[in-house]
Amino acid sequence: METTISQNILLTSRKFSREEQYWHEKLQGEWTLSLLPTEGTEKEGDGEEETNEISFVFPDDLNAAVAAHCDHHPMKLYLFLLSTFQIMLNRYKQTDDMIILTPVFQNPLPPNAWNRVLPLRVRMHPEATFAEVAKEGKQLVKEAMEHQNYPFSQMMQWLDLSDTDLKTLLDTAFVLENMQDIAALEGLSLQVVFACKQTEDGITGRVRYAGEQFQEAVIERMISHYLQILREVVVDPKRLVHTIDMLTEAERTDLLYTRNQTDVPHSAPKPIHQLIEEQAARTPHLTAAVFGHKTLTYAQLNGKANFLARMLKDRGIGRGSYVPVLMNRSLNLVISLLAVMKTGAAFVPLDVQSPNERKKQLLDELDCPVTLIGPEIHQEPSFVQMTRAVIVDADDIQEEEDLTVQVDVNDPIYVIYTSGSTGKPKGAVVPHIGIFNRFRWMDEHYGCTEQDAIFQTTPHHYDSSVWQLFWPLLHGGRTVLPIPEFEMTLDQVLHAISTYQITITDFVPSVFNLLVDQMETRMDIHDSLSSIRHLILGGEEITAHTVQLFLQRFPHVRITNLYGPTETSIGVIYFEIDHTHQGPIPIGKPIANTKILLLDSNRKLVPAGHQGEIYITGLCLGHGYLHDPEKTAASFVDNPYPEIGYQKLYKTGDLGRYLPNGNIKFCGRIDHQVKVRGHRIELGEIDEVLLSHPLVKECAVVFQEEKARLCAYYVSNAQELTASDLRGYLSERLPDHMIPSFFVSIEKMPLTAGGKINRKLLPEVDEQQASDAEYVAPRNEKEEQLVTIWKEILGIEKVGVHDSFFQLGGNSLLLLKMHAQIVKQVDSEISVAHLFSYYTIAMFVDFLEQRKQDQFASMEDQSDDDESLLELLREVKEGVLSVDKGAELIDKRKGN
């Protein structure tokens, strides 16, 4: 009764009001929610909470050092140990703003205590010393003690967080049992509680942890990190926190050396074109390149490339030159790229389909006296006039002997342009040695012989095309280039593989998934893929289930997941997926002569199992970005661990963590760079172009990961500005994969307290309102059938016949899926190009009707002697019969 009265008095007192105001101020604002890393070793069980405990003691030397530092004073000891715990959590959670729970400062805690727990909101300044962290901690604890009567449960109601988020925010606690009662934490769902105690024999500790989340080894490693940080700060309290290393020497050795044991010496590395010349001398009459019905032998390819190389040399092309190549995939392309290499220059393949404005921008930057173009580009005189063009036509090129040009393996072999965050593409410069190393690793991993044929599935302005084009030419194999009419549909891919007896090829997972989806219903797939012995997947997430289904049908095929940015010589981390693999598929381990470091924001090694940014070095490392020292310096950084043998690292911007088996798991992007349909793009580049529209005031492009699509939000005063206008504007300036699926007009951008766009508060996309067209329901059976297909493919409930497929969230990959369904259910003669051209249901149905009308007209010309058939055709023409009914009756008539 006395307790209740005292509590009521406190509730109405000024002291209570002051305490309430204090905690309000302390806990207000935005939170960064970050989980403690479980290191991928979550224990299997029934999901029930399980509390385990591990005890530990401070070593004698550390005991003495801490005691001397704290003068055996309990509060000094508490602050010293708490600050160390804060630094460890800062590394574990990779956030500078978090809450550490701690009991009120009473031990034992009376049963009628008004409050039991204090939430200490600790912040870490990036340039703080340990002494400064401890000083701030002292002030924070002093204030918390002065306001420790306010109920913790009341504070939690202010945070306005879900139960899950609250559990993430309040997952750790620290206790010094000489001053605090650990029992005060009972009832709280905590992940880790660190408790220390000063005894006559020294400091002891115990860690209580969620046994269903952490294995014992993970907690033991956490204890070793805590003690290692203590060792460093007790020696030098004025040391900058971000320079403190919490790893043990054994961990450091493991991360730097054991996991990077990839050294494979190359006795005599050579430039790629010299290896092709040597192969041409060995097998001059074998087929080297295939394009439709045309082929080139090794002697022809090498000889024609020699002729073109001499002509380029005469025009001043040589080492240090960067030669743009602007042509469609063809035999001309292989000759051109090889010829550029032979001069000692680097080839720069450009996307023929990109807008003229973008092509001109890149050509101006390259400022080369020659641009190699194909005959098909010559048909665009307005553009050709802007270039110093040399038309390459294989039929008109003679064959000559090899050139003698001194080329070093460290010279650039090519430049590939990637998306840039400021709206300007970046030209990644890659040396011969990087590609040589990659090819030699492929020799060991895949093997290649004269019987192998590689299909070029990747457009030649992407780096994966380099191995598809040139690796087989080192071994007498064939590179097969798709014809211009080729579309990346399942039917055409299967036809190409079967026709050219492809043995190794590269798929994006979306096409692979489509293939697996149809394996059960299509009996031709097995025969079409009978020549395949190795599939390479990459660029998007792969599911183990899909791979297992494929391997059940094709157990002899090897499947490799490859990861690697353009800046590091194509793929440099690999994982071979076998029939036993379950769960998420990792990106794997580094290839030969490649080193991987996972680092935190201060470029310190993160422990195994912790998430860090992926940094890459080794023979694969590119030279940086062409004519862009600022971006080069930002991405090709000094190696803080040069003892591994390389002075520079490439900063990928990708996050990863080591799994217990030593493989690396990909954990997403660290910034706004994303992968869309396998293409790595900077959202900032789309922002930049969208903002250049005169009617757009503000914009923010976001990537919706769950549906793998882009959405553009924009602010404009012009009501007449539509999604179609913006899509058309971007289509003239950006590649197709960079065009957002949705354009959402909003009145103003939501902002953070710092004045930046708060992307988390952007409204959800209303897919039903995404179309500019007024809703019109399906009007006949054909439209109803197509609406059903669209709904299934797009995953939406309402589709009108005048809605644009692309405005409803469609993209090229969904178009492929829709094509497969329409060929199966509606019309087997439809191409992807038809669907792209007739992108509303009404337009597409009109196209089908018109095509049948044309067919009827043709039949009418050929059917003068068949009066009954003519009568049917007239009835269709006059509208007495529908086109579909007429076709049905005609088919029956023919059957009779």
Sequence and secondary structure as in RCSB ss.txt:
>XXXX:A:sequence
METTISQNILLTSRKFSREEQYWHEKLQGEWTLSLLPTEGTEKEGDGEEETNEISFVFPDDLNAAVAAHCDHHPM
KLYLFLLSTFQIMLNRYKQTDDMIILTPVFQNPLPPNAWNRVLPLRVRMHPEATFAEVAKEGKQLVKEAMEHQNY
PFSQMMQWLDLSDTDLKTLLDTAFVLENMQDIAALEGLSLQVVFACKQTEDGITGRVRYAGEQFQEAVIERMISH
YLQILREVVVDPKRLVHTIDMLTEAERTDLLYTRNQTDVPHSAPKPIHQLIEEQAARTPHLTAAVFGHKTLTYAQ
LNGKANFLARMLKDRGIGRGSYVPVLMNRSLNLVISLLAVMKTGAAFVPLDVQSPNERKKQLLDELDCPVTLIGP
EIHQEPSFVQMTRAVIVDADDIQEEEDLTVQVDVNDPIYVIYTSGSTGKPKGAVVPHIGIFNRFRWMDEHYGCTE
QDAIFQTTPHHYDSSVWQLFWPLLHGGRTVLPIPEFEMTLDQVLHAISTYQITITDFVPSVFNLLVDQMETRMDI
HDSLSSIRHLILGGEEITAHTVQLFLQRFPHVRITNLYGPTETSIGVIYFEIDHTHQGPIPIGKPIANTKILLLD
SNRKLVPAGHQGEIYITGLCLGHGYLHDPEKTAASFVDNPYPEIGYQKLYKTGDLGRYLPNGNIKFCGRIDHQVK
VRGHRIELGEIDEVLLSHPLVKECAVVFQEEKARLCAYYVSNAQELTASDLRGYLSERLPDHMIPSFFVSIEKMP
LTAGGKINRKLLPEVDEQQASDAEYVAPRNEKEEQLVTIWKEILGIEKVGVHDSFFQLGGNSLLLLKMHAQIVKQ
VDSEISVAHLFSYYTIAMFVDFLEQRKQDQFASMEDQSDDDESLLELLREVKEGVLSVDKGAELIDKRKGN
>XXXX:A:secstr
 HHHHHHHHHHTSHHHHHHHHHHHHHH S         TT    SSS   EEEEEEE  HHHHHHHHHHHTT HH
HHHHHHHHHHHHHHHHHHT SEEEEEEE S SS  TT S  EEEEEEE  TT BHHHHHHHHHHHHHHHHHTTTS
 HHHHHHHT   HHHHHHHT EEEEETTTS GGGGTTS  SEEEEEEEETTEEEEEEEEETTT  HHHHHHHHHH
HHHHHHHHHH TTSBGGG     HHHHHHHHTGGG      SS   HHHHHHHHHHH TTSEEEEETTEEEEHHH
HHHHHHHHHHHHHHTT  TT EEEEE  SSHHHHHHHHHHHHTT EEEE  TTS HHHHHHHHHHH  S EEE T
TGGG HHHHTTS EEE  GGG            TTSEEEEEEE  TTSS EEEEEEHHHHHHHHHHHHHHT   T
T EEE  S TTSTHHHHHHHGGGGTT EEEE  TT    HHHHHHHHHHHT  EEEE HHHHHHHHHTTTT THH
HHHTTT  EEEE SS   HHHHHHHHHH TT EEEEEE  GGGSS  EEEEE TT  SS   BEE TTEEEEEE 
TTS B  TTS EEEEEEETT   EETT HHHHHHHEEE S GGGS SEEEEEEEEEEE TTS EEEEEESSSEEE
ETTEEEEHHHHHHHHHTSTT  EEEEEEETTTTEEEEEEE S TT  HHHHHHHHHTTS GGGS SEEEE SS  
B TTSSB GGGS    GGG  SS      SHHHHHHHHHHHHHHT S   TT  TTTTT  HHHHHHHHHHHHHH
T TT  HHHHHHS SHHHHHHHHHHHHHHHHHHHHHT TT HHHHHHHHHHHTTSS HHHHHHHHHHHHH 
